[in-house]
Amino acid sequence: MGQTIANVFYKQRADFLEEQKERDKRLKFPDDVEEIRDIPYLKDGLKAHHLDVYKSKIITPEQEHRKLPVIINVHGGGLILGNKEFNRYFCAKLCKLGYIVFSVEYRLVPDCMFYDQCEDLSRALDFINDNLSNYNGDAERIFAAGDSGGACLLTYTAAMMKCAGMANGAKVKPAQIDIKAMGLISGMFYTNKFDKLGLFLPKYLYGKDYKKSAFAKYVNPENKELLKALPPCFLVSSRGDNLRKYTLNFYKALKPVNTKSELLYFKKDKKLTHAFSVFEPDLAESYETMKRMSDYFARIIV
């Protein structure tokens, strides 16, 4: 049964890559954004341990010597598929709002476990923090954004920086970076609910006997230690998002603890599906999502 499910994951990954090729034919990357690809954040030769950087080609005299705010992007895909290249159009749009954008790759389940993914992202965050000056990034204005499974991974990795129990339970070395706020788009926050995800995914993410582990209590994202460890969060979902209840429930749990957090929720519209701002970045509502997230980040640091 285990290998059968793993093969299903690999098939989904292959299908996704074929669909991505078709999507690339209709989306246009902007001419005024520079894309620096495949920078290794760990020197082990793994493709999964690379990141991309996006920066504007148009720099005014006022901007030339001014540090720019930073957004670190974590791609989605349910933690079993996806890649940083899929998010390149989304990252370019964020870049055009005035940011240096780093887009992170990480290993995927079932080739690794969730703890390994948190370790990957932690090391990428440290690399970014250590190399900000090379890209004129402002260490006082660092933000992060993730969609779907990437939002889940970002949430847990960020919480580990202030929640020692979670980091120790996962055996992850926390990153040393000051993320001021996060944008969480259609987050796959709940991984062990009695639904299509929770029926089979937990043992692949956390191990067959995870309920007996030191990490077990943190599998529930409503754990108070986890919630208190997070920076302010801007959550996004829509009526057409198949995981909308995850965002609504997580926001309900988060808001009393993390009072600066906000929710952007779009009413029913057939084109506003799961993580639509990443999948279809040219939509007017996608621009609205990115702009309102950017405005939220600006308010947080005032």
C-alpha positions as CSV (number, residue, x, y, z in Angstrom):
1,M,0.0,0.0,0.0
2,G,2.8,2.4,0.9
3,Q,4.6,2.1,-2.5
4,T,1.2,2.3,-4.3
5,I,0.5,5.7,-2.7
6,A,4.0,6.8,-3.4
7,N,3.5,5.9,-7.1
8,V,0.3,8.0,-7.1
9,F,2.4,10.9,-5.8
10,Y,4.9,10.5,-8.6
11,K,2.2,10.2,-11.2
12,Q,0.6,13.4,-9.9
13,R,4.0,15.1,-10.1
14,A,4.5,14.0,-13.7
15,D,1.0,15.2,-14.7
16,F,1.6,18.5,-13.0
17,L,4.8,19.0,-15.0
18,E,3.0,18.4,-18.3
19,E,0.3,20.9,-17.3
20,Q,3.0,23.4,-16.4
21,K,4.4,23.2,-19.9
22,E,1.0,24.2,-21.4
23,R,0.6,27.0,-18.9
24,D,4.0,28.4,-19.8
25,K,2.9,28.7,-23.4
26,R,0.1,31.2,-22.5
27,L,1.8,33.2,-19.7
28,K,4.3,35.9,-20.5
29,F,7.2,36.8,-18.2
30,P,7.7,40.6,-18.0
31,D,10.6,42.1,-19.9
32,D,11.4,44.6,-17.1
33,V,12.1,41.9,-14.5
34,E,15.5,40.1,-14.2
35,E,15.4,36.5,-13.2
36,I,18.5,34.9,-11.7
37,R,18.0,31.2,-11.6
38,D,19.3,28.2,-9.7
39,I,21.5,29.7,-7.0
40,P,22.5,26.9,-4.6
41,Y,21.7,27.5,-0.9
42,L,23.3,24.2,0.0
43,K,26.4,22.9,-1.7
44,D,25.3,19.3,-2.1
45,G,24.4,19.3,-5.8
46,L,20.7,18.7,-5.3
47,K,18.4,20.5,-7.6
48,A,15.9,20.9,-4.7
49,H,18.4,23.0,-2.8
50,H,18.4,26.0,-5.2
51,L,16.6,29.3,-5.3
52,D,15.8,32.0,-7.8
53,V,16.0,35.8,-7.4
54,Y,13.8,38.4,-9.1
55,K,14.6,42.1,-9.3
56,S,13.5,45.0,-11.4
57,K,15.6,46.0,-14.4
58,I,14.3,49.5,-14.0
59,I,16.1,51.4,-11.3
60,T,15.5,55.1,-10.7
61,P,18.3,57.3,-9.4
62,E,16.5,57.4,-6.0
63,Q,16.3,53.6,-5.8
64,E,20.0,53.0,-6.8
65,H,21.4,53.4,-3.3
66,R,18.2,52.5,-1.4
67,K,17.7,49.0,0.0
68,L,14.6,47.3,-1.1
69,P,12.1,45.2,0.9
70,V,12.3,41.5,0.5
71,I,9.7,38.8,-0.1
72,I,10.7,35.1,0.2
73,N,8.3,32.9,-1.8
74,V,7.6,29.2,-1.0
75,H,5.8,27.3,-3.8
76,G,2.8,25.1,-3.2
77,G,1.8,21.7,-4.5
78,G,0.6,19.8,-1.4
79,L,4.2,19.1,-0.4
80,I,4.3,16.3,-2.9
81,L,4.6,18.3,-6.2
82,G,5.3,21.8,-7.5
83,N,8.4,23.8,-8.1
84,K,9.8,27.3,-7.9
85,E,9.5,27.7,-11.7
86,F,5.7,27.4,-11.5
87,N,5.7,30.5,-9.2
88,R,8.0,32.6,-11.5
89,Y,5.1,34.8,-12.9
90,F,3.8,35.4,-9.4
91,C,7.2,36.3,-8.1
92,A,7.8,38.7,-11.1
93,K,4.5,40.5,-10.2
94,L,5.6,40.9,-6.6
95,C,8.9,42.2,-7.8
96,K,7.2,44.9,-9.8
97,L,5.6,46.1,-6.6
98,G,9.0,47.1,-5.4
99,Y,10.5,44.0,-3.8
100,I,13.6,41.8,-4.2
101,V,12.0,38.4,-4.4
102,F,13.6,35.1,-3.5
103,S,11.8,31.9,-4.7
104,V,12.8,28.7,-2.8
105,E,12.9,25.1,-4.0
106,Y,12.8,22.2,-1.5
107,R,12.6,18.4,-1.5
108,L,9.2,16.8,-2.0
109,V,7.3,13.9,-0.3
110,P,7.7,10.9,-0.5
111,D,11.4,11.4,-1.3
112,C,11.7,13.0,2.2
113,M,9.5,13.9,5.2
114,F,8.0,17.1,6.3
115,Y,10.8,17.6,8.8
116,D,13.3,17.5,6.0
117,Q,11.3,20.2,4.1
118,C,11.4,22.4,7.2
119,E,15.1,21.9,7.3
120,D,15.5,22.8,3.6
121,L,13.5,26.0,4.0
122,S,15.4,26.9,7.2
123,R,18.7,26.6,5.4
124,A,17.4,28.6,2.5
125,L,16.3,31.3,4.9
126,D,19.7,31.5,6.5
127,F,21.3,31.7,3.0
128,I,19.1,34.6,2.1
129,N,19.7,36.4,5.3
130,D,23.5,36.0,4.8
131,N,23.4,37.2,1.2
132,L,20.9,40.1,1.4
133,S,23.5,42.7,0.7
134,N,24.4,41.1,-2.6
135,Y,21.0,42.0,-3.9
136,N,20.4,45.3,-2.1
137,G,17.9,43.7,0.2
138,D,16.7,45.4,3.4
139,A,17.2,43.2,6.5
140,E,14.7,45.4,8.4
141,R,11.9,44.6,5.8
142,I,11.9,40.9,5.2
143,F,8.5,39.2,4.5
144,A,7.5,35.8,3.2
145,A,4.6,34.4,1.1
146,G,3.5,30.8,0.5
147,D,0.6,29.1,-1.2
148,S,-1.1,25.9,-0.4
149,G,1.4,23.3,0.8
150,G,4.0,26.1,0.7
151,A,2.0,28.2,3.1
152,C,1.9,25.2,5.5
153,L,5.6,24.7,5.2
154,L,6.3,28.4,5.7
155,T,4.0,28.5,8.8
156,Y,5.7,25.7,10.5
157,T,9.3,26.7,9.6
158,A,8.6,30.3,10.8
159,A,7.1,29.1,14.1
160,M,10.1,26.9,14.7
161,M,12.3,30.0,15.0
162,K,10.5,31.0,18.2
163,C,9.1,27.7,19.4
164,A,12.0,25.5,20.6
165,G,9.7,22.6,21.4
166,M,8.5,22.3,17.8
167,A,12.0,22.7,16.4
168,N,13.4,20.0,18.7
169,G,10.5,17.7,18.0
170,A,11.2,18.0,14.3
171,K,15.0,17.8,14.8
172,V,15.3,21.0,12.7
173,K,17.9,23.7,13.3
174,P,15.8,26.9,13.3
175,A,16.7,29.7,10.8
176,Q,18.1,32.9,12.0
177,I,16.2,35.5,10.1
178,D,13.7,38.2,11.1
179,I,10.5,37.7,9.1
180,K,8.3,40.7,9.9
181,A,5.1,39.3,8.4
182,M,3.8,36.5,6.1
183,G,1.3,36.1,3.3
184,L,-0.5,32.7,3.4
185,I,-2.5,32.0,0.3
186,S,-5.0,29.1,0.3
187,G,-2.9,27.4,3.0
188,M,-2.9,23.6,3.5
189,F,-2.7,24.1,7.2
190,Y,-4.5,21.0,8.3
191,T,-2.8,17.7,7.4
192,N,-4.5,15.2,9.7
193,K,-8.2,16.0,9.4
194,F,-10.5,13.2,8.4
195,D,-10.7,14.2,4.8
196,K,-9.0,13.3,1.5
197,L,-5.7,14.7,2.7
198,G,-5.7,13.5,6.3
199,L,-6.6,9.9,5.4
200,F,-3.2,9.1,3.9
201,L,-0.9,12.1,4.0
202,P,0.2,12.2,7.7
203,K,2.3,9.1,7.8
204,Y,4.2,10.3,4.7
205,L,4.8,13.7,6.2
206,Y,5.5,12.8,9.9
207,G,6.2,9.0,10.0
208,K,4.0,6.0,10.7
209,D,4.2,6.4,14.5
210,Y,4.1,10.2,14.5
211,K,1.3,10.3,17.2
212,K,3.8,9.0,19.7
213,S,6.5,11.5,18.7
214,A,7.5,14.8,20.4
215,F,6.2,16.6,17.3
216,A,2.7,15.1,17.5
217,K,1.0,18.0,19.3
218,Y,2.2,20.4,16.7
219,V,0.6,18.6,13.8
220,N,-2.5,20.5,14.9
221,P,-1.9,24.0,13.5
222,E,-4.1,25.4,16.2
223,N,-1.6,24.6,18.9
224,K,-1.2,27.7,21.0
225,E,2.6,27.5,21.1
226,L,2.7,27.4,17.3
227,L,0.2,30.3,16.9
228,K,2.0,32.5,19.4
229,A,5.3,31.9,17.6
230,L,4.2,33.3,14.3
231,P,4.7,36.8,12.9
232,P,1.6,38.8,11.7
233,C,-0.1,36.9,8.9
234,F,-2.2,38.0,5.9
235,L,-4.4,35.1,4.9
236,V,-6.1,34.8,1.5
237,S,-8.8,32.5,0.3
238,S,-12.0,32.5,-1.9
239,R,-15.4,30.8,-2.1
240,G,-14.0,28.8,-5.0
241,D,-11.0,27.6,-3.0
242,N,-11.4,23.9,-2.2
243,L,-9.3,24.4,0.9
244,R,-11.2,27.6,2.0
245,K,-12.3,26.0,5.3
246,Y,-8.6,25.5,6.2
247,T,-7.9,29.2,5.9
248,L,-11.1,30.2,7.6
249,N,-10.6,27.8,10.5
250,F,-6.9,28.7,10.9
251,Y,-7.7,32.4,10.8
252,K,-10.3,31.9,13.5
253,A,-7.8,30.2,15.7
254,L,-5.0,32.6,14.9
255,K,-6.7,36.0,15.2
256,P,-7.2,36.1,19.1
257,V,-3.5,35.2,19.6
258,N,-2.0,37.1,16.6
259,T,-4.1,40.2,16.7
260,K,-2.5,42.0,13.7
261,S,-3.4,39.1,11.4
262,E,-5.9,39.8,8.6
263,L,-8.1,37.8,6.1
264,L,-8.8,38.6,2.5
265,Y,-11.7,36.5,1.3
266,F,-13.2,36.7,-2.2
267,K,-16.8,35.8,-2.8
268,K,-17.9,33.1,-5.2
269,D,-16.5,33.4,-8.7
270,K,-15.7,30.4,-10.8
271,K,-12.3,31.8,-11.9
272,L,-11.2,32.4,-8.3
273,T,-10.1,28.9,-7.4
274,H,-7.5,27.5,-5.1
275,A,-4.4,29.8,-4.9
276,F,-5.7,31.7,-8.0
277,S,-3.2,34.6,-7.5
278,V,-0.4,32.1,-8.1
279,F,-2.0,30.0,-10.7
280,E,-3.5,32.9,-12.7
281,P,-1.4,36.0,-11.8
282,D,-2.8,38.1,-14.6
283,L,-6.3,38.3,-13.1
284,A,-7.4,41.6,-11.7
285,E,-8.2,39.9,-8.5
286,S,-4.7,38.4,-8.4
287,Y,-3.2,41.9,-8.6
288,E,-5.5,43.0,-5.9
289,T,-4.4,40.1,-3.7
290,M,-0.7,41.0,-4.2
291,K,-1.2,44.7,-3.7
292,R,-3.3,44.3,-0.6
293,M,-0.7,41.9,0.8
294,S,2.1,44.4,0.0
295,D,0.1,47.2,1.7
296,Y,-0.4,44.9,4.7
297,F,3.4,44.3,4.9
298,A,4.0,48.1,4.8
299,R,1.5,48.7,7.6
300,I,3.2,46.1,9.8
301,I,6.5,47.8,9.9
302,V,5.3,51.4,10.4
